[in-house]
Amino acid sequence: MLNRVILMGRLVADPELKTTGSGISVTSFRIAVDRSYVKQGEERKADFIDIVCWRQQAEFVCRYFGKGSLIAVEGQLQTRTYQAKDGSNRYVVEVVADNISFTGEKRDNSGYNNSYNQSYGQSYAPQQPAAPQQTQPAPSYQSGSNSDFQEMPFDDDLPF
């Protein structure tokens, strides 16, 4: 049997890190995933999917993602029931994440790039390709030396 889910969507709220009584980190959040089809004359619809992350994955999500961030999630679909405070039985469907990945734009100093939110709902029309131009061949790197490369600073803050 197979139970794998792969989703890419945007967080609808900032994730909040919580800790269980035994000290295990956990977070749950919801992502909006656009449907791949649009009925003529209607706007694109989205499905809202609940995600749960545990331990280092939870800490990673809470540190590097916020409301509106584009995120890729891989995990397993899980269903469960519980009894609410009012005594009614509740049924929950959620994805338990195994792997979380960055997608989309980088975060800048002032916060997350909101260019997606500004253009959401607008139709995309590809532009006509420009007339072909004379192109120069790509430079050959076979004769390169170490002086051709720039030293990159080491940054412990990167998640990978």
C-alpha positions as CSV (number, residue, x, y, z in Angstrom):
1,M,0.0,0.0,0.0
2,L,1.1,3.6,-0.6
3,N,0.4,6.7,1.3
4,R,2.4,9.7,-0.1
5,V,1.3,13.3,-0.5
6,I,3.2,16.1,-2.2
7,L,1.9,19.6,-2.1
8,M,3.0,23.1,-2.9
9,G,1.1,26.1,-1.6
10,R,1.1,29.2,0.5
11,L,0.9,29.4,4.3
12,V,-2.4,31.1,5.3
13,A,-1.0,32.2,8.7
14,D,2.3,32.3,10.6
15,P,3.2,28.9,12.0
16,E,3.5,28.7,15.8
17,L,5.9,26.4,17.5
18,K,4.5,24.4,20.4
19,T,6.1,21.8,22.7
20,T,4.5,18.7,24.0
21,G,4.6,17.7,27.7
22,S,7.6,15.5,26.9
23,G,9.5,18.4,25.3
24,I,8.9,17.5,21.6
25,S,8.5,20.4,19.2
26,V,5.4,20.5,17.0
27,T,3.6,22.9,14.7
28,S,0.5,22.7,12.7
29,F,-0.4,25.1,9.9
30,R,-2.6,25.4,6.9
31,I,-1.6,25.9,3.3
32,A,-3.7,27.1,0.3
33,V,-3.2,25.0,-2.8
34,D,-4.6,26.3,-6.1
35,R,-6.7,23.9,-8.1
36,S,-5.2,23.1,-11.5
37,Y,-8.4,23.9,-13.4
38,V,-10.6,26.9,-13.7
39,K,-14.2,26.9,-14.9
40,Q,-14.8,29.5,-17.6
41,G,-16.1,32.7,-16.1
42,E,-15.0,31.8,-12.6
43,E,-11.9,32.7,-10.5
44,R,-9.4,30.0,-9.6
45,K,-10.3,28.1,-6.4
46,A,-8.0,26.8,-3.7
47,D,-8.1,23.9,-1.3
48,F,-6.9,24.5,2.3
49,I,-4.9,21.6,3.7
50,D,-3.8,21.1,7.3
51,I,-0.1,20.1,7.8
52,V,1.6,18.9,11.0
53,C,5.4,18.9,11.5
54,W,7.3,17.4,14.4
55,R,10.8,17.9,16.0
56,Q,13.4,19.6,13.7
57,Q,10.9,20.0,10.8
58,A,8.6,22.0,13.1
59,E,11.5,24.3,14.2
60,F,12.6,24.7,10.6
61,V,9.1,25.8,9.4
62,C,8.6,28.2,12.3
63,R,12.0,29.8,11.8
64,Y,12.0,30.2,8.0
65,F,8.4,30.4,6.9
66,G,5.6,33.0,7.5
67,K,2.2,33.9,6.2
68,G,2.2,34.0,2.4
69,S,5.4,31.9,2.0
70,L,5.4,29.4,-0.8
71,I,6.2,26.0,0.7
72,A,6.6,22.4,-0.6
73,V,5.5,19.6,1.7
74,E,6.0,15.9,1.3
75,G,4.4,13.5,3.8
76,Q,1.6,11.1,4.6
77,L,-2.1,11.6,4.9
78,Q,-3.5,10.9,8.3
79,T,-7.0,10.8,9.6
80,R,-8.0,10.8,13.3
81,T,-11.0,11.5,15.5
82,Y,-11.3,13.2,18.8
83,Q,-13.9,14.4,21.2
84,A,-14.4,18.2,21.4
85,K,-15.0,20.1,24.7
86,D,-18.7,20.2,23.8
87,G,-18.8,16.4,23.6
88,S,-19.2,16.2,19.9
89,N,-16.9,13.8,17.9
90,R,-14.6,15.6,15.4
91,Y,-12.9,14.0,12.3
92,V,-9.6,15.4,11.1
93,V,-7.7,14.9,7.9
94,E,-4.1,16.2,7.8
95,V,-0.7,15.7,6.2
96,V,2.1,14.6,8.6
97,A,5.1,16.2,6.9
98,D,8.3,14.2,6.4
99,N,10.1,16.7,4.2
100,I,9.7,20.5,3.9
101,S,11.3,22.5,1.1
102,F,11.7,26.2,0.1
103,T,10.1,27.2,-3.2
104,G,9.5,30.5,-4.9
105,E,11.1,33.8,-4.0
106,K,13.7,34.5,-1.4
107,R,12.9,36.6,1.7
108,D,14.3,40.1,1.7
109,N,15.3,42.3,4.7
110,S,11.9,43.9,5.1
111,G,9.9,40.6,5.1
112,Y,8.5,38.2,2.6
113,N,8.2,39.2,-1.0
114,N,4.5,39.9,-1.6
115,S,4.7,40.1,-5.4
116,Y,2.5,37.0,-5.5
117,N,-0.2,38.6,-3.5
118,Q,-0.3,41.7,-5.7
119,S,-0.8,39.7,-8.9
120,Y,-3.0,36.9,-7.5
121,G,-6.1,36.5,-9.5
122,Q,-4.7,38.2,-12.6
123,S,-4.5,36.1,-15.7
124,Y,-1.1,35.3,-17.1
125,A,-0.5,36.0,-20.8
126,P,2.9,35.0,-22.2
127,Q,4.6,37.6,-24.2
128,Q,5.6,37.1,-27.8
129,P,9.2,35.9,-28.0
130,A,11.7,38.6,-29.2
131,A,13.3,38.3,-32.6
132,P,16.3,36.1,-32.6
133,Q,19.6,37.9,-32.0
134,Q,23.1,37.0,-32.8
135,T,24.4,35.2,-29.8
136,Q,27.9,34.7,-28.7
137,P,29.1,31.2,-27.7
138,A,29.2,30.5,-24.0
139,P,32.6,31.0,-22.4
140,S,34.7,27.9,-21.9
141,Y,35.6,27.2,-18.3
142,Q,38.1,24.5,-19.0
143,S,41.0,26.9,-18.8
144,G,39.8,28.5,-15.5
145,S,41.9,29.0,-12.4
146,N,41.1,29.5,-8.7
147,S,41.5,33.2,-9.2
148,D,38.4,33.2,-11.5
149,F,36.2,32.4,-8.5
150,Q,35.0,34.6,-5.7
151,E,35.3,33.4,-2.1
152,M,31.9,32.9,-0.5
153,P,31.4,33.8,3.1
154,F,30.4,30.9,5.5
155,D,27.0,31.5,7.1
156,D,25.9,29.3,9.9
157,D,22.3,30.7,9.6
158,L,21.6,28.7,6.4
159,P,19.3,25.7,6.9
160,F,21.2,23.5,4.5
